[in-house]
Amino acid sequence: MSYQNDVEVFMKIGSQPIQKELTLDTDEAKLYMKLISEEYKETLDAFKNNDLIELADGLTDMVWVIMGMCNSCGIQFDNVWKEVRASNMSKFVDGKVIKNDYGKIMKPKSYFKPNIKNALGLVKT
Ligand SMILES: [Mg+2]
């Protein structure tokens, strides 16, 4: 199971279509973008109010509605995550980041940008 699968089960019971093909043109995509915005605001309020319990709730709700958005658009989140993780990890050299004199983290030669098109299955091999 994954977070995305958990939300898929919820959405199926709630009669919300799960998209297997990539699309932005669904009512659920509009709905889930609204929900992401609402949950973000709740999370921000929790942080401003120094409320750790509400913050944890808000962060988890955000993950939930983000997975709902992925399901509404046909995005296989794990595939995109793996690509972004690999890109971020490529910033390390010998397990460390390289910073310039001002403390900015620099991109080493090993760095590569995430290939999101590929992760979405949009590149034919
Ligand atoms: Mg909430």
Backbone and ligand atoms as CSV (ligand in chain L), in Angstrom:
chain,resi,resn,atom,element,x,y,z
A,1,MET,N,N,0.840,-1.209,0.000
A,1,MET,CA,C,0.000,0.000,0.000
A,1,MET,C,C,0.871,1.253,0.000
A,2,SER,N,N,0.305,2.316,-0.510
A,2,SER,CA,C,0.974,3.611,-0.499
A,2,SER,C,C,-0.064,4.659,-0.118
A,3,TYR,N,N,0.401,5.865,0.164
A,3,TYR,CA,C,-0.549,6.941,0.465
A,3,TYR,C,C,-1.516,7.119,-0.710
A,4,GLN,N,N,-0.960,7.055,-1.925
A,4,GLN,CA,C,-1.815,7.254,-3.099
A,4,GLN,C,C,-2.878,6.157,-3.197
A,5,ASN,N,N,-2.494,4.923,-2.882
A,5,ASN,CA,C,-3.473,3.818,-2.897
A,5,ASN,C,C,-4.549,4.023,-1.834
A,6,ASP,N,N,-4.134,4.461,-0.647
A,6,ASP,CA,C,-5.102,4.709,0.428
A,6,ASP,C,C,-6.160,5.711,-0.018
A,7,VAL,N,N,-5.711,6.780,-0.655
A,7,VAL,CA,C,-6.641,7.825,-1.093
A,7,VAL,C,C,-7.487,7.309,-2.264
A,8,GLU,N,N,-6.905,6.440,-3.094
A,8,GLU,CA,C,-7.668,5.846,-4.199
A,8,GLU,C,C,-8.857,5.049,-3.661
A,9,VAL,N,N,-8.612,4.267,-2.615
A,9,VAL,CA,C,-9.693,3.480,-2.001
A,9,VAL,C,C,-10.800,4.418,-1.522
A,10,PHE,N,N,-10.389,5.481,-0.842
A,10,PHE,CA,C,-11.341,6.486,-0.324
A,10,PHE,C,C,-12.153,7.097,-1.467
A,11,MET,N,N,-11.463,7.465,-2.544
A,11,MET,CA,C,-12.135,8.137,-3.653
A,11,MET,C,C,-13.098,7.197,-4.368
A,12,LYS,N,N,-12.719,5.936,-4.496
A,12,LYS,CA,C,-13.616,4.971,-5.158
A,12,LYS,C,C,-14.902,4.807,-4.362
A,13,ILE,N,N,-14.772,4.713,-3.042
A,13,ILE,CA,C,-15.959,4.592,-2.190
A,13,ILE,C,C,-16.803,5.860,-2.305
A,14,GLY,N,N,-16.137,6.991,-2.468
A,14,GLY,CA,C,-16.823,8.274,-2.603
A,14,GLY,C,C,-17.248,8.612,-4.022
A,15,SER,N,N,-17.178,7.634,-4.915
A,15,SER,CA,C,-17.588,7.820,-6.319
A,15,SER,C,C,-16.839,8.956,-7.013
A,16,GLN,N,N,-15.566,9.122,-6.682
A,16,GLN,CA,C,-14.723,10.085,-7.386
A,16,GLN,C,C,-13.841,9.307,-8.363
A,17,PRO,N,N,-13.928,9.639,-9.652
A,17,PRO,CA,C,-13.186,8.869,-10.650
A,17,PRO,C,C,-11.664,8.923,-10.449
A,18,ILE,N,N,-11.023,7.796,-10.664
A,18,ILE,CA,C,-9.560,7.691,-10.632
A,18,ILE,C,C,-9.089,7.711,-12.077
A,19,GLN,N,N,-8.251,8.697,-12.410
A,19,GLN,CA,C,-7.763,8.803,-13.787
A,19,GLN,C,C,-6.502,7.950,-13.950
A,20,LYS,N,N,-6.497,7.142,-14.973
A,20,LYS,CA,C,-5.296,6.357,-15.269
A,20,LYS,C,C,-4.478,6.993,-16.383
A,21,GLU,N,N,-5.139,7.866,-17.148
A,21,GLU,CA,C,-4.441,8.631,-18.193
A,21,GLU,C,C,-4.213,10.053,-17.674
A,22,LEU,N,N,-3.123,10.680,-18.136
A,22,LEU,CA,C,-2.823,12.045,-17.698
A,22,LEU,C,C,-3.866,13.030,-18.231
A,23,THR,N,N,-4.416,13.822,-17.331
A,23,THR,CA,C,-5.389,14.843,-17.719
A,23,THR,C,C,-5.525,15.876,-16.620
A,24,LEU,N,N,-5.810,17.107,-17.019
A,24,LEU,CA,C,-6.120,18.144,-16.025
A,24,LEU,C,C,-7.596,18.504,-16.066
A,25,ASP,N,N,-8.288,17.942,-17.041
A,25,ASP,CA,C,-9.645,18.366,-17.339
A,25,ASP,C,C,-10.676,17.482,-16.629
A,26,THR,N,N,-10.657,17.522,-15.309
A,26,THR,CA,C,-11.672,16.764,-14.564
A,26,THR,C,C,-12.225,17.655,-13.451
A,27,ASP,N,N,-13.462,17.398,-13.092
A,27,ASP,CA,C,-14.074,18.150,-11.980
A,27,ASP,C,C,-13.297,17.905,-10.689
A,28,GLU,N,N,-12.814,16.670,-10.533
A,28,GLU,CA,C,-12.090,16.334,-9.301
A,28,GLU,C,C,-10.767,17.085,-9.217
A,29,ALA,N,N,-10.129,17.357,-10.349
A,29,ALA,CA,C,-8.880,18.127,-10.328
A,29,ALA,C,C,-9.147,19.528,-9.766
A,30,LYS,N,N,-10.239,20.126,-10.215
A,30,LYS,CA,C,-10.615,21.460,-9.692
A,30,LYS,C,C,-10.903,21.367,-8.195
A,31,LEU,N,N,-11.654,20.354,-7.815
A,31,LEU,CA,C,-12.006,20.169,-6.402
A,31,LEU,C,C,-10.748,19.989,-5.551
A,32,TYR,N,N,-9.854,19.111,-5.992
A,32,TYR,CA,C,-8.677,18.819,-5.165
A,32,TYR,C,C,-7.711,19.998,-5.100
A,33,MET,N,N,-7.647,20.812,-6.153
A,33,MET,CA,C,-6.820,22.021,-6.056
A,33,MET,C,C,-7.388,22.964,-4.998
A,34,LYS,N,N,-8.713,23.047,-4.930
A,34,LYS,CA,C,-9.363,23.873,-3.904
A,34,LYS,C,C,-9.054,23.315,-2.509
A,35,LEU,N,N,-9.124,22.007,-2.394
A,35,LEU,CA,C,-8.865,21.372,-1.093
A,35,LEU,C,C,-7.405,21.558,-0.663
A,36,ILE,N,N,-6.484,21.484,-1.635
A,36,ILE,CA,C,-5.062,21.699,-1.306
A,36,ILE,C,C,-4.883,23.115,-0.758
A,37,SER,N,N,-5.536,24.071,-1.386
A,37,SER,CA,C,-5.448,25.457,-0.939
A,37,SER,C,C,-6.006,25.602,0.480
A,38,GLU,N,N,-7.152,24.984,0.739
A,38,GLU,CA,C,-7.770,25.053,2.071
A,38,GLU,C,C,-6.873,24.411,3.133
A,39,GLU,N,N,-6.349,23.238,2.805
A,39,GLU,CA,C,-5.518,22.525,3.792
A,39,GLU,C,C,-4.201,23.273,4.032
A,40,TYR,N,N,-3.686,23.896,2.990
A,40,TYR,CA,C,-2.476,24.699,3.167
A,40,TYR,C,C,-2.727,25.844,4.150
A,41,LYS,N,N,-3.869,26.516,3.974
A,41,LYS,CA,C,-4.215,27.638,4.872
A,41,LYS,C,C,-4.365,27.140,6.313
A,42,GLU,N,N,-5.015,25.984,6.484
A,42,GLU,CA,C,-5.178,25.430,7.841
A,42,GLU,C,C,-3.817,25.107,8.458
A,43,THR,N,N,-2.932,24.575,7.639
A,43,THR,CA,C,-1.601,24.206,8.134
A,43,THR,C,C,-0.808,25.455,8.518
A,44,LEU,N,N,-0.917,26.476,7.685
A,44,LEU,CA,C,-0.234,27.738,7.968
A,44,LEU,C,C,-0.758,28.352,9.268
A,45,ASP,N,N,-2.079,28.324,9.460
A,45,ASP,CA,C,-2.676,28.838,10.702
A,45,ASP,C,C,-2.153,28.067,11.907
A,46,ALA,N,N,-2.086,26.739,11.769
A,46,ALA,CA,C,-1.599,25.898,12.873
A,46,ALA,C,C,-0.167,26.292,13.240
A,47,PHE,N,N,0.643,26.541,12.223
A,47,PHE,CA,C,2.031,26.937,12.475
A,47,PHE,C,C,2.091,28.303,13.165
A,48,LYS,N,N,1.293,29.241,12.655
A,48,LYS,CA,C,1.264,30.577,13.262
A,48,LYS,C,C,0.778,30.524,14.709
A,49,ASN,N,N,-0.146,29.580,14.990
A,49,ASN,CA,C,-0.690,29.439,16.340
A,49,ASN,C,C,0.160,28.542,17.233
A,50,ASN,N,N,1.292,28.088,16.690
A,50,ASN,CA,C,2.203,27.239,17.464
A,50,ASN,C,C,1.506,25.977,17.967
A,51,ASP,N,N,0.607,25.438,17.135
A,51,ASP,CA,C,-0.204,24.276,17.526
A,51,ASP,C,C,0.305,23.039,16.782
A,52,LEU,N,N,1.121,22.281,17.478
A,52,LEU,CA,C,1.768,21.128,16.844
A,52,LEU,C,C,0.778,20.049,16.421
A,53,ILE,N,N,-0.275,19.879,17.199
A,53,ILE,CA,C,-1.266,18.850,16.870
A,53,ILE,C,C,-2.012,19.220,15.591
A,54,GLU,N,N,-2.464,20.451,15.513
A,54,GLU,CA,C,-3.155,20.902,14.300
A,54,GLU,C,C,-2.201,20.952,13.110
A,55,LEU,N,N,-0.938,21.239,13.378
A,55,LEU,CA,C,0.060,21.249,12.305
A,55,LEU,C,C,0.214,19.842,11.710
A,56,ALA,N,N,0.339,18.847,12.588
A,56,ALA,CA,C,0.461,17.459,12.111
A,56,ALA,C,C,-0.779,17.052,11.328
A,57,ASP,N,N,-1.937,17.467,11.829
A,57,ASP,CA,C,-3.193,17.176,11.133
A,57,ASP,C,C,-3.205,17.845,9.759
A,58,GLY,N,N,-2.796,19.101,9.724
A,58,GLY,CA,C,-2.799,19.844,8.468
A,58,GLY,C,C,-1.828,19.273,7.447
A,59,LEU,N,N,-0.640,18.914,7.913
A,59,LEU,CA,C,0.354,18.343,6.997
A,59,LEU,C,C,-0.146,17.032,6.402
A,60,THR,N,N,-0.771,16.235,7.255
A,60,THR,CA,C,-1.276,14.944,6.785
A,60,THR,C,C,-2.450,15.137,5.831
A,61,ASP,N,N,-3.324,16.065,6.168
A,61,ASP,CA,C,-4.430,16.381,5.248
A,61,ASP,C,C,-3.899,16.873,3.911
A,62,MET,N,N,-2.812,17.647,3.940
A,62,MET,CA,C,-2.227,18.127,2.682
A,62,MET,C,C,-1.750,16.953,1.827
A,63,VAL,N,N,-1.064,16.010,2.462
A,63,VAL,CA,C,-0.608,14.831,1.709
A,63,VAL,C,C,-1.818,14.101,1.126
A,64,TRP,N,N,-2.868,14.004,1.927
A,64,TRP,CA,C,-4.077,13.299,1.479
A,64,TRP,C,C,-4.654,13.952,0.221
A,65,VAL,N,N,-4.839,15.265,0.264
A,65,VAL,CA,C,-5.474,15.919,-0.887
A,65,VAL,C,C,-4.513,16.023,-2.076
A,66,ILE,N,N,-3.226,16.051,-1.813
A,66,ILE,CA,C,-2.261,16.017,-2.924
A,66,ILE,C,C,-2.338,14.656,-3.624
A,67,MET,N,N,-2.476,13.587,-2.842
A,67,MET,CA,C,-2.644,12.266,-3.461
A,67,MET,C,C,-3.962,12.210,-4.232
A,68,GLY,N,N,-4.985,12.873,-3.686
A,68,GLY,CA,C,-6.266,12.947,-4.396
A,68,GLY,C,C,-6.115,13.677,-5.717
A,69,MET,N,N,-5.314,14.732,-5.708
A,69,MET,CA,C,-5.062,15.473,-6.948
A,69,MET,C,C,-4.334,14.583,-7.955
A,70,CYS,N,N,-3.353,13.856,-7.495
A,70,CYS,CA,C,-2.625,12.945,-8.400
A,70,CYS,C,C,-3.593,11.921,-9.002
A,71,ASN,N,N,-4.454,11.367,-8.164
A,71,ASN,CA,C,-5.427,10.385,-8.659
A,71,ASN,C,C,-6.409,11.005,-9.649
A,72,SER,N,N,-6.667,12.295,-9.483
A,72,SER,CA,C,-7.613,12.990,-10.365
A,72,SER,C,C,-6.981,13.381,-11.693
A,73,CYS,N,N,-5.652,13.311,-11.769
A,73,CYS,CA,C,-4.926,13.731,-12.981
A,73,CYS,C,C,-4.150,12.590,-13.646
A,74,GLY,N,N,-4.211,11.416,-13.072
A,74,GLY,CA,C,-3.477,10.283,-13.650
A,74,GLY,C,C,-1.983,10.322,-13.389
A,75,ILE,N,N,-1.576,11.063,-12.362
A,75,ILE,CA,C,-0.145,11.142,-12.019
A,75,ILE,C,C,0.202,9.996,-11.074
A,76,GLN,N,N,1.175,9.192,-11.479
A,76,GLN,CA,C,1.679,8.133,-10.596
A,76,GLN,C,C,2.756,8.760,-9.711
A,77,PHE,N,N,2.349,9.149,-8.513
A,77,PHE,CA,C,3.204,9.960,-7.656
A,77,PHE,C,C,4.550,9.300,-7.367
A,78,ASP,N,N,4.548,7.996,-7.091
A,78,ASP,CA,C,5.805,7.311,-6.749
A,78,ASP,C,C,6.862,7.491,-7.841
A,79,ASN,N,N,6.429,7.440,-9.085
A,79,ASN,CA,C,7.385,7.582,-10.195
A,79,ASN,C,C,8.011,8.976,-10.209
A,80,VAL,N,N,7.198,9.995,-9.948
A,80,VAL,CA,C,7.712,11.372,-9.946
A,80,VAL,C,C,8.605,11.580,-8.724
A,81,TRP,N,N,8.165,11.022,-7.592
A,81,TRP,CA,C,8.960,11.127,-6.359
A,81,TRP,C,C,10.357,10.536,-6.559
A,82,LYS,N,N,10.414,9.349,-7.144
A,82,LYS,CA,C,11.717,8.690,-7.359
A,82,LYS,C,C,12.634,9.557,-8.208
A,83,GLU,N,N,12.068,10.190,-9.219
A,83,GLU,CA,C,12.862,11.041,-10.098
A,83,GLU,C,C,13.365,12.279,-9.356
A,84,VAL,N,N,12.478,12.910,-8.593
A,84,VAL,CA,C,12.858,14.120,-7.846
A,84,VAL,C,C,13.867,13.764,-6.746
A,85,ARG,N,N,13.646,12.627,-6.093
A,85,ARG,CA,C,14.593,12.187,-5.054
A,85,ARG,C,C,15.979,11.967,-5.654
A,86,ALA,N,N,16.030,11.299,-6.791
A,86,ALA,CA,C,17.318,11.036,-7.438
A,86,ALA,C,C,18.007,12.350,-7.803
A,87,SER,N,N,17.235,13.312,-8.302
A,87,SER,CA,C,17.798,14.615,-8.646
A,87,SER,C,C,18.349,15.313,-7.410
A,88,ASN,N,N,17.562,15.330,-6.340
A,88,ASN,CA,C,18.021,15.996,-5.105
A,88,ASN,C,C,19.273,15.323,-4.552
A,89,MET,N,N,19.300,14.004,-4.583
A,89,MET,CA,C,20.461,13.293,-4.047
A,89,MET,C,C,21.699,13.515,-4.907
A,90,SER,N,N,21.476,13.898,-6.178
A,90,SER,CA,C,22.628,14.154,-7.055
A,90,SER,C,C,23.345,15.446,-6.678
A,91,LYS,N,N,22.765,16.209,-5.738
A,91,LYS,CA,C,23.421,17.441,-5.266
A,91,LYS,C,C,24.556,17.151,-4.295
A,92,PHE,N,N,24.598,15.918,-3.772
A,92,PHE,CA,C,25.633,15.566,-2.801
A,92,PHE,C,C,26.883,15.035,-3.494
A,93,VAL,N,N,28.022,15.415,-2.961
A,93,VAL,CA,C,29.295,14.843,-3.391
A,93,VAL,C,C,29.931,14.224,-2.158
A,94,ASP,N,N,30.191,12.937,-2.207
A,94,ASP,CA,C,30.714,12.205,-1.047
A,94,ASP,C,C,29.849,12.438,0.189
A,95,GLY,N,N,28.558,12.437,-0.018
A,95,GLY,CA,C,27.626,12.574,1.102
A,95,GLY,C,C,27.503,13.975,1.666
A,96,LYS,N,N,28.104,14.948,0.996
A,96,LYS,CA,C,28.054,16.326,1.518
A,96,LYS,C,C,27.644,17.298,0.425
A,97,VAL,N,N,27.062,18.420,0.865
A,97,VAL,CA,C,26.760,19.482,-0.092
A,97,VAL,C,C,27.969,20.400,-0.208
A,98,ILE,N,N,28.029,21.070,-1.342
A,98,ILE,CA,C,29.096,22.060,-1.555
A,98,ILE,C,C,28.456,23.443,-1.451
A,99,LYS,N,N,29.004,24.272,-0.569
A,99,LYS,CA,C,28.473,25.635,-0.387
A,99,LYS,C,C,29.501,26.644,-0.878
A,100,ASN,N,N,28.989,27.762,-1.390
A,100,ASN,CA,C,29.911,28.837,-1.772
A,100,ASN,C,C,30.269,29.664,-0.532
A,101,ASP,N,N,31.033,30.721,-0.719
A,101,ASP,CA,C,31.494,31.537,0.408
A,101,ASP,C,C,30.348,32.159,1.199
A,102,TYR,N,N,29.186,32.290,0.550
A,102,TYR,CA,C,28.038,32.919,1.208
A,102,TYR,C,C,27.106,31.878,1.845
A,103,GLY,N,N,27.477,30.611,1.751
A,103,GLY,CA,C,26.663,29.557,2.355
A,103,GLY,C,C,25.593,28.994,1.447
A,104,LYS,N,N,25.537,29.489,0.206
A,104,LYS,CA,C,24.549,28.956,-0.732
A,104,LYS,C,C,24.969,27.554,-1.173
A,105,ILE,N,N,24.000,26.632,-1.202
A,105,ILE,CA,C,24.300,25.274,-1.650
A,105,ILE,C,C,24.429,25.276,-3.173
A,106,MET,N,N,25.573,24.823,-3.655
A,106,MET,CA,C,25.859,24.842,-5.084
A,106,MET,C,C,25.473,23.503,-5.713
A,107,LYS,N,N,25.225,23.564,-7.021
A,107,LYS,CA,C,24.924,22.332,-7.750
A,107,LYS,C,C,26.223,21.767,-8.308
A,108,PRO,N,N,26.628,20.587,-7.844
A,108,PRO,CA,C,27.881,20.010,-8.348
A,108,PRO,C,C,27.707,19.428,-9.754
A,109,LYS,N,N,28.811,18.972,-10.337
A,109,LYS,CA,C,28.755,18.376,-11.687
A,109,LYS,C,C,27.844,17.155,-11.723
A,110,SER,N,N,27.736,16.465,-10.586
A,110,SER,CA,C,26.917,15.250,-10.526
A,110,SER,C,C,25.416,15.569,-10.573
A,111,TYR,N,N,25.059,16.845,-10.387
A,111,TYR,CA,C,23.635,17.217,-10.326
A,111,TYR,C,C,22.954,17.033,-11.672
A,112,PHE,N,N,21.754,16.489,-11.607
A,112,PHE,CA,C,20.914,16.471,-12.814
A,112,PHE,C,C,19.499,16.891,-12.445
A,113,LYS,N,N,18.841,17.583,-13.375
A,113,LYS,CA,C,17.457,18.009,-13.173
A,113,LYS,C,C,16.541,16.798,-13.231
A,114,PRO,N,N,15.446,16.827,-12.465
A,114,PRO,CA,C,14.500,15.716,-12.580
A,114,PRO,C,C,13.850,15.710,-13.965
A,115,ASN,N,N,13.736,14.532,-14.528
A,115,ASN,CA,C,13.077,14.390,-15.832
A,115,ASN,C,C,11.613,14.004,-15.575
A,116,ILE,N,N,10.808,15.031,-15.356
A,116,ILE,CA,C,9.420,14.792,-14.970
A,116,ILE,C,C,8.625,14.161,-16.130
A,117,LYS,N,N,8.937,14.612,-17.341
A,117,LYS,CA,C,8.247,14.023,-18.518
A,117,LYS,C,C,8.438,12.525,-18.546
A,118,ASN,N,N,9.679,12.111,-18.302
A,118,ASN,CA,C,9.982,10.682,-18.302
A,118,ASN,C,C,9.246,9.976,-17.168
A,119,ALA,N,N,9.266,10.623,-15.987
A,119,ALA,CA,C,8.621,10.017,-14.816
A,119,ALA,C,C,7.116,9.858,-15.040
A,120,LEU,N,N,6.556,10.736,-15.859
A,120,LEU,CA,C,5.116,10.656,-16.160
A,120,LEU,C,C,4.824,9.691,-17.312
A,121,GLY,N,N,5.887,9.124,-17.878
A,121,GLY,CA,C,5.703,8.185,-18.980
A,121,GLY,C,C,5.433,8.865,-20.298
A,122,LEU,N,N,5.841,10.147,-20.406
A,122,LEU,CA,C,5.575,10.895,-21.634
A,122,LEU,C,C,6.714,10.806,-22.648
A,123,VAL,N,N,7.816,10.148,-22.253
A,123,VAL,CA,C,8.942,10.002,-23.170
A,123,VAL,C,C,8.965,8.555,-23.662
A,124,LYS,N,N,8.894,8.433,-24.964
A,124,LYS,CA,C,8.934,7.094,-25.562
A,124,LYS,C,C,10.384,6.624,-25.610
A,125,THR,N,N,10.607,5.386,-25.196
A,125,THR,CA,C,11.996,4.870,-25.220
A,125,THR,C,C,12.155,3.851,-26.339
L,1,MG,MG,MG,-7.632,19.756,7.645
